[in-house]
Every structure is written in C-alpha cells, then in structure tokens.
Amino acid sequence: MEGPFRGFGDCAGGRPFVVAQLGQSLDGRIATLSGHSKYINRSAALDHLHRLRAHVDAVVVGVGTVVADDPLLTVRRVPGRSPARVVIDAGGRLPASARCLADDGVRRIVLGAEPRPMPAGIEQILVDRLDCSALSPHGIVAALHAAGLRRILVEGGARTISLFLQHRAIDRLHVLVAPVIIGSGVSGIELPPIAVVDDALRPVTRVHQLPDGDVLFDCDLRLAATAEDEAHVAA
C-alpha cells in the first residue's frame, strides 16, 4: 500500500519528517479501563505499523509505553530494516532490562533532561524540558535531526502523540481505526479544550480500507497548518 507512504521524506528548513501512528476503536479508545489493548487493531494494521517502522530512521516512544508494554520496536512482520530506537525519559524511569535497549546492532537513544547512568552502547541526548514531567517536542525533533535522523515515527503512547500534536511537531498522523466499540476505557488523542469547532484541526485526510476491516486515516498536518496560517493572514 504505497498511498500512505507517498511524500515521506525530509522536510524543508533543515528539520526531520515526523509521522505519528495511533491505533484505536471506533469510539476513540486505545485500551480498556484495566489497560488491556491486545489487540484492538487487527493483523493488517499491525503490518502497517511495522511497514511504518521500515520507512523511517527512528521510532520514538515515551517511557510509559516501555514500562507498560516492554516493546521490541523492531521490524518483524514485513521486509525491511529496523530503525533506531528512541525512548523519551524525562524522569529517569527507564529500566535497564527494557527489550528496546537490547544490543542488536541498531542505534539505541535515550532522551532526557539531565545526564544519567546508561548501559553500555546507549546514546544519551539531553533535551530542554517543556515542564516538570515532559521534554519539549520541538527540542526532541531538533535533537534527533542533529543526530542524523531524518524520518521519525512517534509510535506511542497516546500522551506522547497528543503532546507532539498539541505543539504542532507532527507532519503526518496515521490513525488506524478498528470496527469495535469498547464503550469505556483509555482515550486516544487528548488536547487542550477549545471553545468552538472552528478552532479544531482539520487536516487534509486520505482514507484507506485495510484488507481485514480496519480503516487508516492518513492526515497531512502540514496542509492543515498552511490553511490555518492563510486564514489568520486573511483575517
């Protein structure tokens, strides 16, 4: 499926191309109240996630995702190379035993606000804080670009993706929606409230039906930002 990958590449202005991926139910849930999420999305959606990994230079997750799920963050379901693995760890919570830190020849990077002891072979990059619990999304993007990484996948969790989205640090957003209604549980994207719908993000979006029923919404946030800028100029 080449459509969702059309236009993947470096951005103008000396910054990386950033894509984020989120899988959810029809009612916008990424897990039940107990935290169970395997698997809301079906096989083709998981294939798409691995294909995304194979198309980028680095896959980024927050430390909460590592603590909760202990993901490998490798390419296994499709042909392709595994990208560098990057963990955002503002508070020093990352366990040394995390599987994404395993030495398999791929770069492993930990982003933090201050130096901390690291296992051998792990790169540590310091990034400015956004607040006491988070690092600056734009600082993260700039730091990864300086480290030679040009195409970046922000894979999780929902709080990390929401923070990047809030600060307009994402170029493309892939939302994979499964035809299931959970009814309660953990929400996906959470942004600060707006007063009127006119202020909502309306990215240019292409829709792709996956073979086993899930639906991919490919949202181009660069075009949404351009339209928003033009509206402000016109006003």
C-alpha positions as CSV (number, residue, x, y, z in Angstrom):
1,M,0.0,0.0,0.0
2,E,2.1,2.9,-1.3
3,G,-0.5,5.6,-0.8
4,P,0.0,6.3,2.9
5,F,3.8,6.5,2.3
6,R,3.7,8.9,-0.6
7,G,5.5,12.1,0.3
8,F,7.6,10.5,3.1
9,G,10.9,12.4,3.2
10,D,12.9,15.3,4.6
11,C,11.0,18.5,5.4
12,A,12.2,21.9,4.2
13,G,14.0,24.1,6.6
14,G,16.5,21.6,8.0
15,R,14.1,19.6,10.1
16,P,13.1,15.9,10.0
17,F,9.8,14.5,8.6
18,V,7.7,13.4,11.6
19,V,4.9,10.9,11.4
20,A,2.8,9.6,14.3
21,Q,0.7,6.4,14.5
22,L,-2.2,5.7,16.8
23,G,-4.5,2.6,16.8
24,Q,-7.9,2.9,18.4
25,S,-11.5,1.7,18.5
26,L,-14.5,3.3,16.7
27,D,-15.2,5.2,20.0
28,G,-11.7,6.5,20.3
29,R,-10.3,4.0,22.9
30,I,-6.8,2.7,22.9
31,A,-7.3,0.3,25.9
32,T,-9.9,-0.9,28.4
33,L,-10.0,0.6,31.9
34,S,-7.7,-2.2,33.1
35,G,-5.2,-1.2,30.4
36,H,-5.7,-4.2,28.1
37,S,-5.2,-3.3,24.5
38,K,-4.0,-6.5,22.7
39,Y,-5.3,-6.4,20.1
40,I,-7.8,-3.6,19.3
41,N,-6.5,-3.4,15.7
42,R,-6.2,-6.5,13.6
43,S,-3.4,-8.1,11.6
44,A,-3.3,-5.7,8.6
45,A,-3.0,-2.7,11.0
46,L,-0.1,-4.3,12.8
47,D,1.5,-5.0,9.4
48,H,1.1,-1.3,8.6
49,L,2.8,-0.3,11.8
50,H,5.8,-2.5,11.0
51,R,5.9,-1.0,7.5
52,L,5.9,2.4,9.0
53,R,8.9,1.4,11.1
54,A,10.7,0.1,8.0
55,H,10.2,3.5,6.3
56,V,11.8,5.7,9.0
57,D,15.2,6.3,10.5
58,A,14.0,6.3,14.2
59,V,11.0,5.1,16.2
60,V,10.2,7.1,19.3
61,V,8.2,6.1,22.3
62,G,7.7,7.6,25.8
63,V,9.0,5.7,28.8
64,G,5.4,5.0,29.9
65,T,4.9,2.8,26.9
66,V,8.2,0.9,27.6
67,V,7.2,0.4,31.3
68,A,3.7,-0.8,30.4
69,D,4.3,-2.9,27.2
70,D,8.1,-3.5,27.0
71,P,8.0,-3.3,23.2
72,L,10.8,-4.5,20.9
73,L,10.2,-1.7,18.4
74,T,11.8,-3.8,15.6
75,V,10.6,-4.7,12.0
76,R,9.4,-8.3,12.0
77,R,6.1,-8.6,10.2
78,V,7.2,-7.1,6.8
79,P,10.6,-7.0,4.9
80,G,12.8,-4.0,5.9
81,R,15.4,-2.8,8.3
82,S,14.7,-1.9,11.9
83,P,15.1,1.8,12.7
84,A,17.0,3.4,15.6
85,R,15.0,3.1,18.8
86,V,14.5,6.2,20.9
87,V,12.9,6.5,24.4
88,I,11.8,9.7,25.9
89,D,12.6,9.5,29.6
90,A,12.2,12.9,31.4
91,G,12.2,11.3,34.9
92,G,14.7,8.5,34.8
93,R,12.2,5.7,34.9
94,L,13.6,3.6,32.0
95,P,14.5,0.1,33.3
96,A,17.9,-1.2,32.1
97,S,16.3,-4.5,31.2
98,A,13.9,-3.0,28.7
99,R,13.8,-5.1,25.5
100,C,14.2,-2.0,23.3
101,L,17.6,-1.4,24.8
102,A,18.9,-4.8,23.7
103,D,22.1,-4.7,21.6
104,D,21.2,-5.9,18.1
105,G,23.3,-3.6,16.1
106,V,20.7,-0.8,15.8
107,R,21.2,2.6,17.4
108,R,19.5,3.0,20.8
109,I,19.0,6.5,22.1
110,V,17.6,7.8,25.4
111,L,16.3,11.4,25.6
112,G,16.4,13.1,29.0
113,A,16.7,16.4,30.7
114,E,19.9,15.6,32.7
115,P,22.7,13.1,32.5
116,R,22.0,9.6,34.0
117,P,24.0,6.4,34.0
118,M,23.3,4.3,30.9
119,P,24.1,0.7,29.9
120,A,27.0,0.4,27.5
121,G,26.2,1.3,23.9
122,I,23.2,3.5,24.7
123,E,23.4,7.1,23.3
124,Q,22.1,9.7,25.7
125,I,20.9,13.1,24.3
126,L,19.8,15.9,26.6
127,V,16.7,18.0,25.6
128,D,15.1,21.0,27.3
129,R,12.2,20.4,29.5
130,L,8.7,21.6,28.5
131,D,7.6,21.2,32.1
132,C,8.4,19.1,35.1
133,S,7.2,15.9,33.5
134,A,7.8,16.3,29.8
135,L,10.5,17.2,27.3
136,S,10.0,19.8,24.5
137,P,8.6,18.1,21.4
138,H,10.4,20.6,19.1
139,G,13.5,20.1,21.2
140,I,13.2,16.3,20.6
141,V,12.8,16.8,16.9
142,A,15.8,19.1,16.6
143,A,18.0,16.8,18.7
144,L,17.2,13.8,16.6
145,H,17.8,15.8,13.4
146,A,21.2,16.8,14.8
147,A,21.9,13.1,15.5
148,G,21.4,12.4,11.7
149,L,17.9,11.0,11.8
150,R,15.7,12.4,9.0
151,R,12.5,10.4,9.2
152,I,10.9,9.9,12.6
153,L,8.0,7.8,13.7
154,V,6.3,8.8,17.0
155,E,4.7,5.5,18.0
156,G,3.5,6.0,21.5
157,G,1.9,6.3,23.8
158,A,-1.2,8.4,23.4
159,R,0.1,11.0,25.8
160,T,3.3,11.5,23.8
161,I,1.5,11.7,20.5
162,S,-1.0,14.2,22.0
163,L,1.8,16.4,23.2
164,F,3.5,16.4,19.8
165,L,0.2,17.1,18.2
166,Q,-0.5,19.9,20.6
167,H,2.8,21.6,19.8
168,R,2.5,21.1,16.1
169,A,5.5,18.9,15.9
170,I,3.9,16.2,13.6
171,D,3.8,16.3,9.8
172,R,1.6,13.3,9.2
173,L,-0.7,11.4,11.5
174,H,-1.8,7.8,10.8
175,V,-4.9,6.8,12.8
176,L,-5.9,3.2,12.5
177,V,-9.5,2.6,13.5
178,A,-10.8,-0.8,14.3
179,P,-14.5,-1.7,13.9
180,V,-15.0,-2.3,17.5
181,I,-16.8,-0.3,20.2
182,I,-15.3,-0.7,23.7
183,G,-17.6,1.7,25.5
184,S,-15.2,2.9,28.2
185,G,-11.5,2.9,28.8
186,V,-8.4,4.9,27.9
187,S,-8.9,7.7,25.3
188,G,-6.6,8.2,22.4
189,I,-5.7,11.8,21.5
190,E,-6.3,14.3,24.3
191,L,-5.7,18.0,23.6
192,P,-6.5,21.2,25.5
193,P,-10.1,22.1,25.2
194,I,-11.4,24.5,22.5
195,A,-14.4,26.8,22.7
196,V,-15.7,26.4,19.1
197,V,-15.4,23.8,16.5
198,D,-13.9,26.4,14.1
199,D,-10.7,26.0,16.2
200,A,-10.4,22.3,15.6
201,L,-7.7,20.8,13.5
202,R,-9.0,19.8,10.0
203,P,-6.0,18.1,8.3
204,V,-6.3,17.1,4.6
205,T,-7.0,13.4,5.0
206,R,-7.0,10.3,2.8
207,V,-8.8,7.1,3.9
208,H,-7.6,3.6,3.1
209,Q,-9.6,0.4,3.8
210,L,-7.3,-2.3,5.1
211,P,-7.9,-5.9,3.9
212,D,-9.4,-7.2,7.2
213,G,-11.7,-4.3,8.1
214,D,-9.6,-1.7,9.9
215,V,-9.6,1.8,8.3
216,L,-6.5,4.0,8.0
217,F,-6.9,7.8,8.2
218,D,-3.8,9.4,6.7
219,C,-3.8,13.0,8.0
220,D,-1.5,15.6,6.5
221,L,-1.0,18.1,9.3
222,R,1.3,20.3,7.2
223,L,-1.6,21.2,4.9
224,A,-3.8,21.9,7.9
225,A,-1.2,24.3,9.3
226,T,-0.9,26.0,5.9
227,A,-4.7,26.5,5.7
228,E,-4.7,27.8,9.3
229,D,-1.9,30.3,8.6
230,E,-3.7,31.6,5.5
231,A,-6.9,32.1,7.5
232,H,-5.0,34.2,10.0
233,V,-3.4,36.3,7.2
234,A,-6.8,36.8,5.6
235,A,-8.3,38.0,8.9
